Amino acid sequence: MKIAIIGGAGQMGEWFSGFFKKAGYDVVISGRRYRKCLEVSKKLGVRAVRKNTEAVEGADIIMVSVLPQYMEDVLKEIAPHIRENQKVIDIASVKAVPVRLMHTYVNNALVLGTHPMFGPSAMKENQNFILTPTNAKERRYASELGKFLKKQGFKVRIMSPDDHDSMIGDVLSLTHFIGLVTADTWKRLGVDKHMKTSSTSFRFLSDFVKSVVDSNPGLYSYLQMEVRDAEKAERIFIESANKWADLVKNKNRKEFSTSMTKLSRYVNEIQSNWK
């Protein structure tokens, strides 16, 4: 089976090139940076082509691995070259807009919105992989793709594009926001002078913060400014930060301890549901 990965020179595109190559697929990649595609081609043993339209020819599956803001341009480009028996999937971090665009421009093939809930540096077993079918045909393909992904060690979740995007505001946009604010706070405090004497928890947090600030600014700005409910989640975070800051300022040890105990029970309960 042949898969074309448009955006194959990006971090996720490169990761999926290796993933599908290992799974036995014939992989062809394309993208704006042809020189980078050639590097990935040599590194992974996949084929690189100059044009996206050339990549989709003969492919059974077409994976669009580009930033959400570039999705429409890519779909306009490749849509006239897509055949009825092909499948088009995207891996954008938002789903409502990309799915709508795929339905708008790809009229003669099956499309499916997907979101791998991990980055290329954080891949390990039991990661969530979300599929967002919108009709019966897409649900049948989601079931087929889901079985394949489960065999590769993923936890497959099915939800609507709108439910997905609402969730993203709470768990992804907020997570990135916390990482950015933490890095900015450290810079203002000048914590670099403490790095050699830092605690285990600080180094653990530092790894998380680094994974955020080293990511694609274009993608992260989109997730902050275009995702529904992101601003709401961040406003609540700031309110919570102010509440805890007041407890510290007022030296309210009793309320601090009570609140921390309640949060411990809550976090342990929700973590038990992840397994």
Order of alpha helices (4+ residues) and beta strands (2+ residues): beta-alpha-beta-alpha-beta-alpha-beta-alpha-beta-alpha-beta-beta-alpha-beta-alpha-alpha-alpha-alpha-alpha-alpha
